[in-house]
């Protein structure tokens, strides 16, 4: 079995079988998106994990089967409610369930689906990052933050007179955030879910 997930040639045909449809537009509608968005995901081979997770729950099928065809389409739920934590998105009302081993009981958690290549190759556009939202005593690290109503993922270094923000992608320039500037730390990145490269 290949470790590379292929949206266009593997996942899409399984979705068409599951939904009993033949057109990509019908799959896009079931995923709650536009056909153009689905086409963009296919062109970039960007797997829409959040949408697939929701569809798997809605159709009561195994997410593993949707992703790689392993196992049976209909199966036992991945985890019982006692073994999962409900985690809310930082930028919407969406929620996902994650195994409690990834979300400590004493941690305020959220998630964010990255929409930029600024942190590539470490974190790619389309990856879902798990966040600790208790940022009061957090130190240097990778954060999801809102600056001027825009959400970004950056490595932050807290210096005495300002915050230094850098990215992994060299095509982006580092910048400074003043402690008096308008910004909000949405969460410290503690994990990610993404496609294997």
C-alpha positions in Angstrom: 0.0 0.0 0.0 1.3 3.5 -0.9 1.6 6.0 1.9 0.6 8.9 -0.5 -3.1 9.7 -0.4 -4.4 10.5 -3.9 -7.6 12.5 -3.8 -8.4 12.4 -7.5 -7.6 8.8 -8.4 -8.4 7.0 -5.1 -10.5 9.0 -2.6 -12.9 10.6 -5.2 -14.0 7.2 -6.7 -14.7 5.9 -3.2 -16.7 9.0 -2.4 -18.7 8.5 -5.7 -19.4 4.9 -4.7 -20.4 5.9 -1.2 -22.7 8.6 -2.4 -24.0 6.7 -5.4 -23.2 9.6 -7.7 -21.2 10.0 -10.9 -20.3 13.7 -11.0 -17.7 15.7 -9.2 -20.3 18.4 -8.6 -22.4 16.0 -6.6 -19.4 15.1 -4.5 -18.6 18.7 -3.9 -22.1 19.3 -2.7 -21.9 16.4 -0.3 -18.7 17.8 1.1 -20.4 21.2 1.6 -18.2 23.0 -0.9 -18.1 24.4 -4.4 -17.0 22.3 -7.5 -14.2 24.8 -8.1 -12.9 24.2 -4.6 -13.0 20.5 -5.1 -11.1 20.9 -8.4 -8.5 23.0 -6.7 -8.0 20.3 -4.0 -7.6 17.7 -6.8 -5.1 19.8 -8.7 -3.0 20.2 -5.6 -3.8 16.8 -4.2 -4.8 18.5 -1.0 -7.0 16.1 1.0 -9.9 18.0 2.8 -9.6 16.1 6.1 -12.2 18.1 8.0 -14.9 17.7 5.2 -14.1 14.0 4.8 -14.3 13.5 8.6 -17.8 15.2 8.7 -19.0 13.1 5.7 -17.7 9.9 7.3 -19.6 10.7 10.5 -22.8 11.7 8.6 -22.7 8.5 6.5 -21.5 6.3 9.4 -18.5 5.0 7.5 -14.9 4.5 8.3 -12.7 7.6 7.6 -9.8 5.1 7.1 -11.8 3.5 4.3 -12.5 6.8 2.6 -8.8 7.8 2.8 -7.0 4.7 1.8 -9.6 2.0 1.0 -8.4 -0.3 3.9 -11.0 -2.2 5.9 -14.7 -2.1 5.5 -16.6 1.0 4.5 -19.2 0.4 7.3 -17.6 -0.3 10.6 -17.5 0.4 14.2 -17.0 4.0 15.2 -13.3 4.9 15.6 -13.7 5.8 19.3 -16.4 5.8 22.0 -17.4 9.2 23.4 -15.5 8.4 26.6 -12.3 8.0 24.5 -12.7 11.2 22.5 -12.6 15.0 23.1 -14.7 17.4 21.2 -12.5 20.2 19.8 -13.8 23.4 18.3 -12.3 25.3 15.3 -10.8 28.7 16.1 -12.3 30.3 13.0 -15.8 28.7 12.8 -18.4 26.8 14.8 -17.2 23.4 13.4 -16.1 20.7 15.8 -14.1 17.5 15.4 -13.6 14.5 17.8 -10.0 13.6 18.7 -8.7 10.8 20.8 -8.1 11.9 24.4 -4.5 10.9 24.2 -3.9 13.9 21.9 -5.9 16.3 24.1 -4.8 16.3 27.8 -7.7 16.8 30.2 -6.2 20.0 31.6 -5.6 21.6 28.2 -8.0 24.0 26.5 -7.9 22.9 22.9 -9.0 24.0 19.5 -8.0 23.3 15.9 -7.3 25.2 12.7 -7.2 24.1 9.1 -4.1 25.9 7.7 -4.7 28.0 4.6 -1.2 29.2 3.8 2.1 27.8 2.7 4.0 30.1 5.1 5.1 27.3 7.4 6.0 24.8 4.6 7.6 22.2 4.7 6.8 21.7 8.4 3.1 22.6 8.1 1.3 22.6 4.7 -1.8 24.4 3.5 -4.7 22.0 4.2 -3.1 20.5 7.3 -5.1 20.6 10.5 -3.2 21.9 13.5 -4.2 21.1 17.1 -3.9 24.0 19.5 -3.5 24.7 23.2 -5.6 27.8 23.6 -4.2 28.6 27.1 -1.6 31.0 25.9 -1.2 33.2 29.0 2.0 31.5 30.2 3.1 30.0 26.9 6.6 30.9 25.6 8.3 30.9 22.2 6.8 28.5 19.7 4.5 28.1 16.6 1.2 29.9 17.0 -2.0 30.5 15.2 -2.7 34.2 15.6 -5.1 36.8 14.3 -3.6 40.1 13.1 -5.8 42.8 11.7 -8.6 40.3 11.2 -6.4 37.8 9.3 -5.4 34.4 10.7 -1.7 33.4 10.3 0.5 30.6 11.5 4.0 31.8 12.5 6.9 31.0 14.8 6.9 33.6 17.5 9.8 34.7 19.7 8.8 36.9 22.7 11.5 39.5 23.0 11.6 42.3 25.7 10.2 45.1 23.4 8.4 43.2 20.6 7.4 39.8 19.3 9.5 38.5 16.4 7.4 36.5 13.8 9.1 34.2 11.3 8.0 31.5 8.9 9.6 28.3 7.6 9.0 29.3 4.0 11.9 31.6 2.9 9.7 33.4 0.5 8.0 35.2 3.4 9.8 37.9 5.4 10.0 38.0 9.1 8.1 40.8 10.8 7.7 42.4 14.2 4.5 42.7 16.4 4.5 45.3 19.0 3.0 44.4 22.4 0.5 47.3 21.9 -0.4 46.2 18.3 -3.8 44.7 17.6 -3.3 40.9 17.6 -4.8 37.8 19.3 -3.0 34.6 20.1 -5.5 31.9 19.1 -3.4 29.0 20.2 0.0 27.3 20.5 0.5 24.6 17.9 0.9 21.2 19.7 0.2 18.8 16.9 -0.9 18.4 13.3 -2.9 16.1 11.0 -1.6 16.3 7.4 -0.9 14.2 4.4 2.3 12.2 4.3 4.8 13.6 1.8 
